[in-house]
């Protein structure tokens, strides 16, 4: 059997497959639409809407913060501590906030 057949015969109806993802983002925020199908054949959409536009960079050394913050206003970033998916320890990150996607892409 291949993965598609395995999915179709899956008894768990909470399992779903994403067969298409469309990025409808604009200057106002981030909008991602996921087209999905359940193992029982039922199709549905998942809309992901994110108002706050930010970008995180993992910091390796204390002095590396200065290399990132020279170009940005103090209110446009913050230092955060968070755990990665594949780790049990927390790391230091700098989070940059942007007003819109065009500003983020500059």
PyMOL commands that set and color helices and strands:
alter all, ss='L'
color gray80, all
select helices_A, chain A and resi 3-8+64-69+74-76+101-105
alter helices_A, ss='H'
color red, helices_A
select strands_A, chain A and resi 16-23+30-38+43-50+53-58+77-83+90-98
alter strands_A, ss='S'
color yellow, strands_A
deselect
rebuild
show_as cartoon
